[in-house]
């Protein structure tokens, strides 16, 4: 069975509407179980196999590379976690900026004729920050506590609001500028306004963990997996996804083991949610550059 982009996003939209009911129907503990199951499966999978993707794109020989790849990957991830521990504020700011860019790029790269242009990059950045700060501002009390636990710094609700409004205005400006030469982007305006309204409703009724998990898994990880499978195997279907999963499984397993090690090492210093976000940040850092190379090849 082949999945085109419209079918994928219509399915994701339907699942998001279902996700709106979860905070009403289920306790926070059950929400956490569902959320972390999604993050640890599809969420981690989409970003944990970067070495496999980059090696495939470069057509490198397979001999004697597996052990070296695992060691390199775990080293990069653990190094970023260590940075998070010793200079958490800088690491958190880097994570927000890099994740914002990556979220925006994943959502819009296929609608822009020159996806690597400076203007496109600015749009990716501001749109991604818009989505992130919708989540952060609408869950500001919880977010402020998490940031304080991660960094020791107390941010204000007004700061979250200012960044949200600034990213909204800049996203609109860059969207209008890009739409002049990108008809596909212009045609998606109403649909993307609808998406932002949907995200706002989801983030409003959800806690930060559930809201982040739904966006990260459904709106980011699944489309990213589709793009990776398309680039590596020519089309996205169940057979090719199975091939992808078999190749990526060792890297995914290494990521899960790495996460367990991080939680065990720092369990007495940070809470579990802070550690999970720190680990996602560690995986995101190299992943952004790999996906930019992948999109540039398409």
KAQUIPE-V187063 format. One line per field, one symbol per residue. ss: DSSP state (H for helix, E for strand, - for the rest). psi: psi as a letter, one per 20 degrees, with the letter a starting at -180 (. if undefined). burial: + if it has 24 or more other ideal C-beta (glycine too) atoms within 12 Angstrom, else -. Layout:
ss->???
psi->???
burial->???
This chain:
ss->-E--HHHHHHHHHHHHHHHHHHHHH--HHHHHHHHHHHHHHHHHHHHH-HHHHHHHHH-------HHHHHHHHHHHHHHHHHHHHH-HHHHHHHHHHHHHHHHHHHHHHHH------HHHHHHHHHHHHHHHHHHHHH-HHHHHHHHHHHH-----HHHHHHHHHHHHHHHHHHHHHHH---HHHHH-HHHHHHHHHHHHHHHHH--HHHHHHHHHHHHHHHHHHHHHHHHHH---EHHHHHHHHHHHHHHHHHHHHHHHHHHHHH-----HHHHHHHHHHHHHHHHHHHHHHHHHH-
psi->pporhggghhgggghhghhhighhhqrhghggggghgggiehghghiikhhgghhghilqqhpkigghggggghggghghggghghmhgghgggggggggggggghhihijphmijrgggghggghgghgggiggggilhgggghghhhhhiqorqhhghgghggghgghggghggghhhjnhhggijggghggghgggggghgiqrhggggggggggiggghggggggghhjhqorhghhggggghighhgghgggggggggghjhihqrggghghgghghhhghhghghhhghhh.
burial->--+-+--++--++-++--++-++-------++-+++-+++++++++++++++++++------------++--++-+++-++--++--+--++-+++++++++++++++++++--+---++++++++++++++++++++++-++--++-+++---+----+--++--++-++--++--++--+--+--+---+--++-+++-++-+++++++++++++++++++++++++++++--+---++--++-++-+++-+++-++--++--+---+-+++++++++++++++++-+++-++---
